[in-house]
Amino acid sequence: MDYSYTIWILIVPFIAFLITGLLGNRMKPIHSGLIAVAGISVSTVLSLITAYKYFFQIGMSDRSEERRVGKECRSRWSPYH
């Protein structure tokens, strides 16, 4: 799975707050607020997409493999056989 876009989760809010911090005095408060909210919103959506892909697409196949291996190890080292 390619997670190359996950760096944007950190970069987008940073850029938004950098813009509002540097240009906030020259902008109307509503515009700087909208830029900040847009940055946080994009970051939140990317975080949710990443979590969904990890837990529901990749995570399921990896966990089933871990469960299979774990069961084999437990049965191999079980004192009851």
C-alpha positions as CSV (number, residue, x, y, z in Angstrom):
1,M,0.0,0.0,0.0
2,D,1.3,3.4,-0.9
3,Y,1.1,5.9,1.9
4,S,3.0,8.7,0.2
5,Y,0.1,11.1,0.6
6,T,0.1,10.7,4.4
7,I,2.8,13.4,4.7
8,W,0.2,15.9,3.6
9,I,-1.7,15.1,6.9
10,L,1.0,17.1,8.6
11,I,1.9,19.6,5.9
12,V,-1.5,21.0,5.0
13,P,-2.4,22.3,8.5
14,F,1.1,23.7,8.9
15,I,0.9,25.6,5.6
16,A,-2.6,26.8,6.4
17,F,-1.5,28.2,9.8
18,L,1.7,29.5,8.3
19,I,-0.3,31.5,5.8
20,T,-2.7,32.8,8.4
21,G,0.1,33.7,10.8
22,L,2.1,35.6,8.2
23,L,-0.8,37.2,6.3
24,G,-3.4,37.3,9.1
25,N,-2.9,41.0,9.7
26,R,-3.6,41.8,6.1
27,M,-6.6,39.5,5.7
28,K,-10.1,39.7,7.0
29,P,-10.7,37.5,10.1
30,I,-13.3,35.4,8.2
31,H,-10.8,34.6,5.4
32,S,-8.0,33.6,7.8
33,G,-10.5,31.5,9.7
34,L,-11.7,29.7,6.6
35,I,-8.1,28.9,5.5
36,A,-7.4,27.4,9.0
37,V,-10.6,25.4,8.9
38,A,-9.9,24.2,5.4
39,G,-6.4,23.0,6.4
40,I,-7.7,21.1,9.4
41,S,-10.6,19.6,7.4
42,V,-8.2,18.3,4.7
43,S,-5.9,16.9,7.3
44,T,-8.9,15.2,9.0
45,V,-10.2,13.7,5.8
46,L,-6.7,12.3,4.9
47,S,-6.4,10.8,8.4
48,L,-9.7,9.1,8.1
49,I,-8.8,7.7,4.6
50,T,-5.5,6.4,5.9
51,A,-7.2,4.8,9.0
52,Y,-9.9,3.2,6.8
53,K,-7.3,1.8,4.3
54,Y,-5.2,0.4,7.1
55,F,-7.9,-1.1,9.2
56,F,-10.3,-2.3,6.6
57,Q,-8.2,-3.1,3.6
58,I,-4.7,-4.0,4.7
59,G,-5.2,-4.6,8.4
60,M,-7.6,-7.4,7.9
61,S,-5.4,-9.5,5.8
62,D,-2.3,-8.9,8.0
63,R,-4.2,-9.7,11.2
64,S,-5.6,-12.9,9.8
65,E,-2.1,-14.0,9.0
66,E,-0.9,-13.1,12.5
67,R,-3.8,-15.0,14.0
68,R,-3.0,-18.1,11.9
69,V,0.7,-18.0,12.9
70,G,-0.2,-17.4,16.5
71,K,-2.6,-20.4,16.6
72,E,0.1,-22.6,15.0
73,C,2.6,-21.5,17.6
74,R,0.2,-22.0,20.5
75,S,-0.7,-25.5,19.3
76,R,3.0,-26.4,18.8
77,W,4.0,-25.2,22.3
78,S,0.9,-26.2,24.2
79,P,1.7,-28.5,27.2
80,Y,-1.5,-30.4,26.5
81,H,-0.3,-32.4,23.4
